Amino acid sequence: MNFTFIDYSAFGLWILISIVSAYILVKKFKLFEGSKNAQIALSIGLILGHLIYLIWKYIFLILIGAN
């Protein structure tokens, strides 16, 4: 079971989306009082959420026997 180029490019794009969306939510909308630490935590949380999805996808594909 291998990940495709689409999987890797989607993850790379998701990292950029996470950073930009965290900046917009924290700095522009003053979420969490505009804290830099909140912006970093939100970015890391979004990135880790996507990593968990990729791990889940990998395990699920192994369980169903997809090659």
N, CA, C and O atoms as a GROMACS GRO file, in nm:
protein
  268
    1MET      N    1   0.086  -0.118   0.000
    1MET     CA    2   0.000   0.000   0.000
    1MET      C    3   0.090   0.122   0.000
    1MET      O    4   0.167   0.144   0.093
    2ASN      N    5   0.079   0.200  -0.104
    2ASN     CA    6   0.158   0.322  -0.115
    2ASN      C    7   0.067   0.443  -0.124
    2ASN      O    8  -0.044   0.437  -0.178
    3PHE      N    9   0.115   0.552  -0.071
    3PHE     CA   10   0.045   0.678  -0.090
    3PHE      C   11   0.077   0.731  -0.228
    3PHE      O   12   0.185   0.708  -0.282
    4THR      N   13  -0.018   0.801  -0.285
    4THR     CA   14   0.001   0.855  -0.418
    4THR      C   15   0.055   0.998  -0.409
    4THR      O   16   0.061   1.058  -0.302
    5PHE      N   17   0.092   1.049  -0.523
    5PHE     CA   18   0.136   1.188  -0.532
    5PHE      C   19   0.026   1.282  -0.484
    5PHE      O   20   0.054   1.386  -0.424
    6ILE      N   21  -0.098   1.246  -0.513
    6ILE     CA   22  -0.212   1.329  -0.470
    6ILE      C   23  -0.216   1.338  -0.317
    6ILE      O   24  -0.241   1.446  -0.263
    7ASP      N   25  -0.190   1.227  -0.248
    7ASP     CA   26  -0.189   1.230  -0.101
    7ASP      C   27  -0.083   1.325  -0.047
    7ASP      O   28  -0.110   1.405   0.042
    8TYR      N   29   0.036   1.316  -0.102
    8TYR     CA   30   0.146   1.401  -0.056
    8TYR      C   31   0.123   1.549  -0.090
    8TYR      O   32   0.150   1.637  -0.009
    9SER      N   33   0.073   1.574  -0.210
    9SER     CA   34   0.048   1.713  -0.248
    9SER      C   35  -0.067   1.772  -0.169
    9SER      O   36  -0.066   1.890  -0.135
   10ALA      N   37  -0.168   1.689  -0.139
   10ALA     CA   38  -0.280   1.738  -0.056
   10ALA      C   39  -0.232   1.773   0.084
   10ALA      O   40  -0.276   1.872   0.142
   11PHE      N   41  -0.141   1.692   0.139
   11PHE     CA   42  -0.089   1.723   0.272
   11PHE      C   43  -0.006   1.851   0.270
   11PHE      O   44  -0.018   1.934   0.360
   12GLY      N   45   0.077   1.867   0.168
   12GLY     CA   46   0.156   1.990   0.155
   12GLY      C   47   0.067   2.112   0.143
   12GLY      O   48   0.094   2.216   0.203
   13LEU      N   49  -0.038   2.099   0.064
   13LEU     CA   50  -0.133   2.210   0.048
   13LEU      C   51  -0.206   2.236   0.180
   13LEU      O   52  -0.233   2.350   0.215
   14TRP      N   53  -0.238   2.130   0.253
   14TRP     CA   54  -0.308   2.145   0.380
   14TRP      C   55  -0.224   2.221   0.482
   14TRP      O   56  -0.278   2.298   0.562
   15ILE      N   57  -0.094   2.202   0.479
   15ILE     CA   58  -0.006   2.276   0.570
   15ILE      C   59  -0.019   2.426   0.543
   15ILE      O   60  -0.031   2.506   0.636
   16LEU      N   61  -0.016   2.464   0.416
   16LEU     CA   62  -0.032   2.607   0.382
   16LEU      C   63  -0.169   2.659   0.421
   16LEU      O   64  -0.181   2.769   0.475
   17ILE      N   65  -0.273   2.580   0.394
   17ILE     CA   66  -0.410   2.621   0.431
   17ILE      C   67  -0.421   2.637   0.582
   17ILE      O   68  -0.485   2.731   0.629
   18SER      N   69  -0.359   2.548   0.659
   18SER     CA   70  -0.365   2.555   0.805
   18SER      C   71  -0.301   2.682   0.858
   18SER      O   72  -0.356   2.749   0.945
   19ILE      N   73  -0.185   2.715   0.804
   19ILE     CA   74  -0.114   2.835   0.850
   19ILE      C   75  -0.193   2.961   0.814
   19ILE      O   76  -0.208   3.050   0.897
   20VAL      N   77  -0.244   2.967   0.692
   20VAL     CA   78  -0.320   3.085   0.649
   20VAL      C   79  -0.450   3.098   0.726
   20VAL      O   80  -0.485   3.207   0.772
   21SER      N   81  -0.523   2.987   0.742
   21SER     CA   82  -0.650   2.995   0.814
   21SER      C   83  -0.629   3.030   0.961
   21SER      O   84  -0.709   3.104   1.019
   22ALA      N   85  -0.523   2.978   1.022
   22ALA     CA   86  -0.494   3.014   1.162
   22ALA      C   87  -0.461   3.162   1.172
   22ALA      O   88  -0.504   3.229   1.266
   23TYR      N   89  -0.386   3.215   1.076
   23TYR     CA   90  -0.353   3.358   1.078
   23TYR      C   91  -0.480   3.442   1.066
   23TYR      O   92  -0.498   3.539   1.139
   24ILE      N   93  -0.567   3.404   0.973
   24ILE     CA   94  -0.690   3.482   0.951
   24ILE      C   95  -0.779   3.476   1.075
   24ILE      O   96  -0.830   3.579   1.119
   25LEU      N   97  -0.797   3.357   1.131
   25LEU     CA   98  -0.885   3.344   1.248
   25LEU      C   99  -0.831   3.418   1.370
   25LEU      O  100  -0.907   3.483   1.442
   26VAL      N  101  -0.702   3.408   1.393
   26VAL     CA  102  -0.644   3.467   1.515
   26VAL      C  103  -0.617   3.616   1.498
   26VAL      O  104  -0.655   3.695   1.584
   27LYS      N  105  -0.554   3.654   1.390
   27LYS     CA  106  -0.513   3.794   1.373
   27LYS      C  107  -0.626   3.883   1.322
   27LYS      O  108  -0.648   3.992   1.376
   28LYS      N  109  -0.697   3.839   1.220
   28LYS     CA  110  -0.798   3.926   1.159
   28LYS      C  111  -0.929   3.928   1.237
   28LYS      O  112  -0.991   4.034   1.252
   29PHE      N  113  -0.973   3.810   1.288
   29PHE     CA  114  -1.099   3.804   1.360
   29PHE      C  115  -1.081   3.811   1.512
   29PHE      O  116  -1.178   3.799   1.587
   30LYS      N  117  -0.956   3.831   1.556
   30LYS     CA  118  -0.922   3.846   1.698
   30LYS      C  119  -0.970   3.728   1.782
   30LYS      O  120  -1.010   3.745   1.898
   31LEU      N  121  -0.968   3.608   1.723
   31LEU     CA  122  -1.000   3.487   1.797
   31LEU      C  123  -0.887   3.461   1.896
   31LEU      O  124  -0.770   3.478   1.861
   32PHE      N  125  -0.919   3.420   2.017
   32PHE     CA  126  -0.820   3.398   2.123
   32PHE      C  127  -0.740   3.525   2.150
   32PHE      O  128  -0.622   3.518   2.186
   33GLU      N  129  -0.802   3.639   2.135
   33GLU     CA  130  -0.743   3.770   2.164
   33GLU      C  131  -0.618   3.800   2.082
   33GLU      O  132  -0.534   3.879   2.124
   34GLY      N  133  -0.605   3.738   1.966
   34GLY     CA  134  -0.495   3.766   1.875
   34GLY      C  135  -0.359   3.716   1.921
   34GLY      O  136  -0.256   3.767   1.878
   35SER      N  137  -0.358   3.616   2.007
   35SER     CA  138  -0.234   3.565   2.064
   35SER      C  139  -0.152   3.488   1.961
   35SER      O  140  -0.206   3.408   1.884
   36LYS      N  141  -0.022   3.513   1.959
   36LYS     CA  142   0.069   3.441   1.869
   36LYS      C  143   0.074   3.292   1.904
   36LYS      O  144   0.080   3.207   1.816
   37ASN      N  145   0.070   3.262   2.034
   37ASN     CA  146   0.070   3.122   2.077
   37ASN      C  147  -0.056   3.050   2.030
   37ASN      O  148  -0.050   2.933   1.993
   38ALA      N  149  -0.169   3.117   2.032
   38ALA     CA  150  -0.294   3.057   1.984
   38ALA      C  151  -0.285   3.030   1.835
   38ALA      O  152  -0.335   2.928   1.787
   39GLN      N  153  -0.223   3.120   1.762
   39GLN     CA  154  -0.207   3.102   1.617
   39GLN      C  155  -0.120   2.979   1.588
   39GLN      O  156  -0.153   2.899   1.501
   40ILE      N  157  -0.012   2.964   1.661
   40ILE     CA  158   0.076   2.849   1.643
   40ILE      C  159   0.005   2.720   1.683
   40ILE      O  160   0.014   2.619   1.612
   41ALA      N  161  -0.065   2.721   1.795
   41ALA     CA  162  -0.136   2.602   1.841
   41ALA      C  163  -0.245   2.561   1.743
   41ALA      O  164  -0.263   2.442   1.717
   42LEU      N  165  -0.316   2.657   1.688
   42LEU     CA  166  -0.420   2.628   1.590
   42LEU      C  167  -0.360   2.569   1.463
   42LEU      O  168  -0.415   2.474   1.408
   43SER      N  169  -0.250   2.624   1.417
   43SER     CA  170  -0.182   2.571   1.298
   43SER      C  171  -0.136   2.427   1.320
   43SER      O  172  -0.159   2.340   1.236
   44ILE      N  173  -0.072   2.404   1.433
   44ILE     CA  174  -0.023   2.269   1.464
   44ILE      C  175  -0.140   2.172   1.478
   44ILE      O  176  -0.132   2.058   1.432
   45GLY      N  177  -0.246   2.215   1.542
   45GLY     CA  178  -0.364   2.130   1.557
   45GLY      C  179  -0.425   2.091   1.424
   45GLY      O  180  -0.464   1.975   1.405
   46LEU      N  181  -0.435   2.184   1.333
   46LEU     CA  182  -0.490   2.154   1.201
   46LEU      C  183  -0.399   2.058   1.124
   46LEU      O  184  -0.448   1.967   1.058
   47ILE      N  185  -0.270   2.079   1.133
   47ILE     CA  186  -0.175   1.992   1.064
   47ILE      C  187  -0.178   1.851   1.124
   47ILE      O  188  -0.179   1.752   1.050
   48LEU      N  189  -0.180   1.841   1.256
   48LEU     CA  190  -0.186   1.710   1.321
   48LEU      C  191  -0.317   1.638   1.291
   48LEU      O  192  -0.320   1.515   1.278
   49GLY      N  193  -0.426   1.714   1.279
   49GLY     CA  194  -0.554   1.655   1.241
   49GLY      C  195  -0.547   1.589   1.105
   49GLY      O  196  -0.602   1.481   1.085
   50HIS      N  197  -0.479   1.652   1.013
   50HIS     CA  198  -0.465   1.595   0.879
   50HIS      C  199  -0.372   1.474   0.882
   50HIS      O  200  -0.395   1.377   0.810
   51LEU      N  201  -0.268   1.478   0.962
   51LEU     CA  202  -0.179   1.362   0.976
   51LEU      C  203  -0.254   1.241   1.033
   51LEU      O  204  -0.233   1.128   0.989
   52ILE      N  205  -0.341   1.265   1.130
   52ILE     CA  206  -0.422   1.158   1.186
   52ILE      C  207  -0.513   1.099   1.079
   52ILE      O  208  -0.532   0.977   1.075
   53TYR      N  209  -0.569   1.184   0.994
   53TYR     CA  210  -0.651   1.134   0.884
   53TYR      C  211  -0.569   1.046   0.790
   53TYR      O  212  -0.617   0.941   0.748
   54LEU      N  213  -0.447   1.086   0.756
   54LEU     CA  214  -0.364   1.006   0.667
   54LEU      C  215  -0.328   0.871   0.730
   54LEU      O  216  -0.326   0.769   0.661
   55ILE      N  217  -0.300   0.870   0.860
   55ILE     CA  218  -0.271   0.745   0.929
   55ILE      C  219  -0.394   0.655   0.930
   55ILE      O  220  -0.385   0.534   0.906
   56TRP      N  221  -0.510   0.714   0.959
   56TRP     CA  222  -0.635   0.638   0.958
   56TRP      C  223  -0.660   0.580   0.820
   56TRP      O  224  -0.701   0.464   0.809
   57LYS      N  225  -0.638   0.657   0.715
   57LYS     CA  226  -0.659   0.609   0.579
   57LYS      C  227  -0.566   0.491   0.550
   57LYS      O  228  -0.609   0.392   0.491
   58TYR      N  229  -0.441   0.501   0.590
   58TYR     CA  230  -0.344   0.395   0.568
   58TYR      C  231  -0.387   0.266   0.639
   58TYR      O  232  -0.384   0.158   0.580
   59ILE      N  233  -0.426   0.278   0.765
   59ILE     CA  234  -0.468   0.161   0.842
   59ILE      C  235  -0.596   0.101   0.784
   59ILE      O  236  -0.607  -0.021   0.773
   60PHE      N  237  -0.690   0.185   0.746
   60PHE     CA  238  -0.815   0.136   0.688
   60PHE      C  239  -0.790   0.061   0.558
   60PHE      O  240  -0.849  -0.044   0.534
   61LEU      N  241  -0.703   0.114   0.474
   61LEU     CA  242  -0.673   0.047   0.348
   61LEU      C  243  -0.602  -0.086   0.370
   61LEU      O  244  -0.620  -0.180   0.292
   62ILE      N  245  -0.522  -0.095   0.474
   62ILE     CA  246  -0.458  -0.223   0.507
   62ILE      C  247  -0.565  -0.322   0.554
   62ILE      O  248  -0.563  -0.439   0.516
   63LEU      N  249  -0.658  -0.275   0.637
   63LEU     CA  250  -0.762  -0.363   0.691
   63LEU      C  251  -0.853  -0.420   0.582
   63LEU      O  252  -0.894  -0.536   0.590
   64ILE      N  253  -0.886  -0.338   0.482
   64ILE     CA  254  -0.974  -0.389   0.377
   64ILE      C  255  -0.897  -0.462   0.268
   64ILE      O  256  -0.957  -0.519   0.177
   65GLY      N  257  -0.765  -0.459   0.276
   65GLY     CA  258  -0.683  -0.533   0.182
   65GLY      C  259  -0.666  -0.467   0.047
   65GLY      O  260  -0.638  -0.535  -0.051
   66ALA      N  261  -0.681  -0.337   0.040
   66ALA     CA  262  -0.661  -0.265  -0.086
   66ALA      C  263  -0.513  -0.254  -0.116
   66ALA      O  264  -0.433  -0.227  -0.027
   67ASN      N  265  -0.476  -0.276  -0.241
   67ASN     CA  266  -0.336  -0.266  -0.280
   67ASN      C  267  -0.311  -0.143  -0.360
   67ASN      O  268  -0.198  -0.118  -0.401
   0.00000   0.00000   0.00000
